[in-house]
């Protein structure tokens, strides 16, 4: 039978990871994600897993990459400054197709900023932080329940598509406590492994575009390099091979958007004003939409559960036909740039930004609508 548990967001991430089969955690404490490491330090020995506190975030991401290549489902957790240090390792994981999951609990920045204050300032870093053309999946929870559920989904998607997955949370969701429902058994996905050693090539693919790469230490010949590589896994400077590799890394995700992307639309069908938001900000939007409806204002909302890949077509269709779109976010304007690209001049796109370390409350949204005469 499912059970109800009172959990903090960070605790829910840790427990969701365990439910999904994560058995290796390497990390370095950093506010506001440190509780994930605390829970993992206690729980990993109970499930015959491994917990290691590393010397820094660079070592942390490389440790989980190594454990992933050896066949373990893995997780690390950090915040903005640590996430910045992980970017080279993240790019390496993209290139060698290592299934890893990273929780980034956003705090106010840049630099050390205000470690205990909330922001949504890492949105662009989550997608474009590392160099080169690369693709990965980014999910954004807006509740403790979703912190649990999306962590399970993140682990499954990492294994299914052999890709890094980022859970982009924030200080408030990480430290919020709410009752959540935990199922007896969670859906799990295991990576596809090669069946035979004869003729095995570690990066040879089929119609799925996802290679079956043998786990290190299982008797298969493997090669992992951040350099451009052929199906053999060994480096090459051949331009045709390079183009084919980068194209496949893109297409293995972009060809599966129906499976990867989650959007949550609420009353957009007849809306005159639609709010597009993600994470903690979406909670204030939900209450504001309720109030606006009681006042006779046709408001709706579109919440981006999947932030990346970012599908212009799906956003356009899911947002309805409201002539005005408001984009509230806890930064100086990152999501709004993407939304403006989606709609061009066909809609009025209005940013609502807050950068003082406080949340965007329902009252803030209602006052903004009144002041802007929306």
C-alpha positions, 0 to 999 in steps of 0.5 A: 500500500502507498504510504504518506510521509512528511518530507523536506524537498531535499529529503524527497530527492534523496528518497526518490533517488533510492527508490529509482535504484541509485546506489552511488552518491558522491558530493560536497556539502553546499547550501541549500542542497546539503540535506541530500548528502546528509540523507544519503550518508545515512541511507546508502549503507542501509541499501548496500550503496556507497556514499563518498564525501568528495573534496570538491564539486569537480571531484564529485561529478567525476566520481559519479561519472566513473561509478556510472560507467561501472554500472551504478545508478548515480546522483550528486547534489549541489548549488550554483557555485558548485554547479559551475565547477561541475560544468567541464565534467558535465560536458564530458558526461554528455560526450561519453554518454554517461547516465548521471543525475545532478540536483542543482538547488538554485540560490541567489548569485552570482558568486557566493551571493546569498546562500540562504535566499531563493532564485531561479538564476541558473536556468541558462546555466543548466542548459548552456553552462558547459562549452560546445554543442551538447544536449541534456534533460532538465526537469523542474519540480514545484513541490516536494512530491515532484521532488520525489517523483521527478528524481525517479523520472530523472534517473530513469531518463538518464538510464534510458537515453544514456544522458546527463539529467539535471533536476533544477530545484531551488532553495525554497522547494529544497527546504519546504516540508509537505506530505507526499505519497510514496508507492510500494514499488517505483517504476525503474528503467535499466540501461541497455547492455550489449548481449555479446562480446563478439563484434562489440563496438561501444558506440554503435547504435540502432534506430534508438540512437542510444548505444548499448555501452558495456559497463567497465569491468564486465569483460568487454573492451571499452574506451571512454574519451572526451575527444570525438570518437568513432563507434569503436570509442577511440578518438578521431579527427575525421570531420564526417565522424564528428558531425555524425556524432554531434548530430546523433547526440542531439537527435537521440533526445530531440526525436523522443520529445513526446517521452521526455517533455512534460508541460502542465496547462491550466485553463488556457483554453479561454484565457486572455492572459496566460502565465508561463512559469516553472518551479517555485514561482508556479505555485504563486501563479496557481493561486493568482490565477484562481483569484483572477478568475474569481474577479472575472479575469480569464487567466490561465497558466502553463507550467514547464516541468521539463525545461530542456529540451525546449520545444517551441512547437509544444510550448506554442500549442500548450499555451493557448491563444491568450493575446498576453503572456506574462513570464514571472521568474526569480531572475533578470529575465532568462525564461522570457527570452525563450518565450519571446523566441517562441511567439515573436510579435504574435503575442504581447510578452510581459516579463515579471522579474524579482531579484531581491531573494524573495519569492514572487507571491500571489499578491505580487502577481495580482498587483502587477496585473493591476499596475500594468493594466493587463 
